[in-house]
Amino acid sequence: MINRVRSRRYRSALSLLSFVMPAFALYLLFLVIPMLQGSYYSFTDWNGLNKTYGFVGFRNFVEAIRDDHYFRSAIWFTAKYVVCAVVFQNVLALLLALLIESRRKAKGVFRTIFFMPNMLSVIISTFMWVFVFSKVVPALSEHKGLSFLGLSWLGEPSVSFWTLLIVSVWGGVGTLMLIYMSAIQGIPQHLKEAAIIDGAQPLHMFRYITMPLIAHALTICIFLTLNSSFKVYDLVYALTGGGPGRGTQVITMNILEEAYQGNNRYGYASSKAIILFLIIFVITMIQVTVMKKREVEA
Amino acid sequence: MSRRIYPTAAWLVLALLAVYFLFPIYMAILNSFKNQSEIYRSVLSWPSTVRFENYSDAFRKANMLKSGLNTIIVTVTGIVGIVLFSSLAGYKLSRTRGRLSQGLFLLFVASMLIPFQTIMVTLTKMARDLGLQGSPFGLGVVCAGLGVNMAIFLYHGFVKGVPRELDESALMDGCGEWRAFFLIIFPLLGPITFTIVVLNLLWLWNDFLLPVLLLNDYRAYTLVLTINMFFGKYSREWPLILASLILSSLPIVVIFAFFQRWIIQGITDGAVKG
């Protein structure tokens, strides 16, 4: 009897493993092992090429946080970018969702227009923006009398910061808008009607009906934007290349520069990557825990 | 009074924002038909003569047939791998109780937080050791490995809504476990499979950093890599560059035009459930 139970359990485990094995093997090879190796190398001075390397303990981490001027300014720049990108993308996406949902006609057209950039490769669409900022905007400022546009959009770090945001909002709001739209559609009709009968003005409606009932969408969207903004790379690469100088360098770029491009300090770059991972992990965990508590059921 | 103002104001704001969103695409299309001197002279005006030869030039010089084919290989390999392996694993993990199944599922889900930068160099090394570096097919295989976790998560959730009686009756009728999966279960996973295909299509078709690291030979380049190289090489020849940007975006725009409703549904589902 016991034998039969055991053999059945054994068989079921075997069948489980046979279904899971192909996916698990790929996952192990290309995600888990590289992750473990990367974590291990972050405690070494490996250059990414040599057969030999030394174990340095936490020295990489200490150097990155205490002494690495470029890394610290990249963290600072990325932090500023994350705050602005998360706020602007979500505010605009929510605004678009509300405006589109409030319309009776042409919903689909507007949805398509605002979602369009999300289909394109970031590299390719950002090159279009490079054209706009290097050829079209100067022409507008010279010939059409819009002289306030005559800034050095791609050449001056303090201006390029805003250029980055203009492009990142353009490319980022589409998906968020869709999530907000589906949340708004999910608000029960009778709640809206009750509020209108009670004489609620549109702003009150937004504050007391819409906002609380789309709180779950807000949690998701802020999580998504935090995550993607901390890891931003393609956009900055295509728009400014991190320059001029290192004026617009983000964390991911600093890590790549350290691992390749002549520096070849792979162990050191890995420890920076671990720091990035920890920053994202801690911040998104706090965000999700805090925001989950504020969600309500309709 | 206010009833009139709101719709008009809403329309105005939407129209203004639509200009912001369409402007760069419109400018790129407009100027892709001009020649260099006309772009420098009058960038805002309509092209005096429509030059389609910019497109044929770009198509030839950027070797788009080859890089388009490479992109298709990467995308198809990745998507087939992800859909096939994740549906098997997600289904079985969802149906099996017990610590082994829960533990495996948790491992897959937890790994969704790993940022690519943490693994990129060791991943490149792994791909080189396995002989997967330098070929679009190899890149597709690596992408399948990176993409299974999210797909398993989505399948796992979806399978909960598929009645258990279906598998049981199939097994009772003498159908093997694998045949039951492919004949009965997999067709029922259609909606979530579509979502997974869409999400991964956008990722694989447009990805940049991973292909840069894995494809070190320009003959294996995907469209995005080719355009990036092209942009560096012909940085002042805007007609050529703009035409190449438009050309390389066309396939995905056409797909979008045909499947818009399902794609939008798929992306919303993927985000809300994931």
Interface residues (C-beta under 8 A of the other chain):
Chain A: S12 A13 S15 L16 F19 V20 P22 A23 F24 L26 Y27 L29 F30 L31 V32 I33 P34 M35 Q37 G38 S39 Y41 G48 L92 L95 L96 L99 I100 S102 R103 F110 R111 T112 I113 F114 F115 M116 P117 N118 M119 L120 S121 V122 I123 I124 S125 F127 M128 W129 F131 V132 K135 V136 A139 L140 H143 K144 W170 T175 L178 I179 M181 S182 P202 A217 I220 L224 F230 K231 Y233 D234 Y237 A238 T252 I255 L256 A259 Y266 A269 S270 A273 I274 L276 F277 I280 F281
Chain B: S2 Y6 P7 A10 W11 V13 L14 L17 A18 Y20 F21 L22 F23 P24 I25 M27 A28 N31 I39 Y40 V43 L44 G81 L84 F85 S86 L88 A89 Y91 K92 L93 T96 L100 S101 L104 L107 F108 S111 L113 I114 P115 F116 Q117 T118 I119 M120 V121 T122 L123 K125 M126 A127 L130 V141 V142 A144 G145 L146 V148 N149 I152 E177 F181 L202 W205 N206 F208 L209 L223 V224 I227 N228 F231 W238 I241 L242 L245 S248 S249 I252 V253 F256 Q260 I264 I267 T268 A271 V272
